Amino acid sequence: MSPVESLVKDIKNKNFKPIYFLAGDEPFFIDQITDLLEANVLTEEEKGFNQTIVYGQDIEVGQLISMARQFPMGADKAVVIVKEAQHLSRTIEQLEMYANQVQDSTVLVINYKGNSLDKRKKIYKVLNEKGYYHEFKRIYESEIPAWIEQKVATHQFKIEQKAKFLLTQHVGADLSRLNNELEKLFTIAGNDKTITEDHIEQHIGISKDYNVFELRNAIETRNIEKAFTIIKYFEKNPKDNPYVVSITTIFNLFTNIIQIHITADKSKQNLAKVLGINPFFVQGMLNAANNYPLKKATRMISIIREYDLKGKGVGTTGNVTPSQLLIELIYKIINL
């Protein structure tokens, strides 16, 4: 069970701690835990007198401690939520006194977004030792498919492999947006309990046939006709298919191919681990490695970098469109 899952479970079971210091550069998890506490500690009737929401730029730590020490009225608990608490970074160490002598009837929630406490400081050590400190790091894009799987499973849904990676490609590592898209898909999929490529295409606005996932597949299989058809679609929908995403995808493909060539253990399980990809894609990558020997794959890296610069206007007349650059690049990849 992940730290987030453990926190969620405790909160839903009404096992509240007196302080939740929520720090780090992933705001989605901070908001998730804050919203959960706001929904579970007090009833709607109790919130009127016993829930206080303040902002770090508007108060001082001393005032915050005074709020936390107040007793609840007509309820077992009081809740104090401090948003944008990173504005208190210069004086946050004053909170150590309260952390050592908490008001048990108060749940103090501190949103310290985009920042973390200095782990050499006493305030961090006290909060961490008592289990009050929770730091959420931004997850890598390579970890997004696993996050989607976990989210989907939590709602007793399933998601097709390609649908999952289309969603990853379209949204990236923006967890807040990704969560909103999934919530919408849960409603749309309904009793089917399975999110499909068609759901993604119809309701998220991603073509299941013309996307960088399929472009990558066309390059892997040396299918130049399919690649050019996809690029023509990109040309008509440039906002949804930016040049930089295509170039990055192609670059990552060839760095993966090179990694396969230089990896001794080419079992699917090991390659999935080495490449940081889902095992679902390993066979396609092995096929690509067969189509592009090490010497050629290495040469392609230099050519891709050249076209990355051309996409930024370096070494071109300025009259070349992104789709023309992609067609040139892919022709070279497949035919050189």
HUSULFEN-V655368 format. One record per helix or strand of 2 or more residues. SS is the DSSP state (hx for helix, st for strand). FROM is the first residue (numbers start at 1). TO is the last residue. If there is no record, write none. Layout:
<<SS:FROM:TO> <SS:FROM:TO>>
This chain:
<<hx:3:12> <st:19:24> <hx:27:40> <hx:44:50> <st:51:55> <hx:56:58> <hx:61:68> <st:78:83> <hx:85:88> <hx:92:100> <st:106:113> <hx:122:129> <st:133:136> <hx:141:154> <st:158:159> <hx:161:171> <hx:175:192> <st:194:195> <hx:197:203> <hx:212:220> <hx:224:236> <hx:243:262> <hx:268:275> <hx:279:291> <hx:294:311> <hx:322:335>>
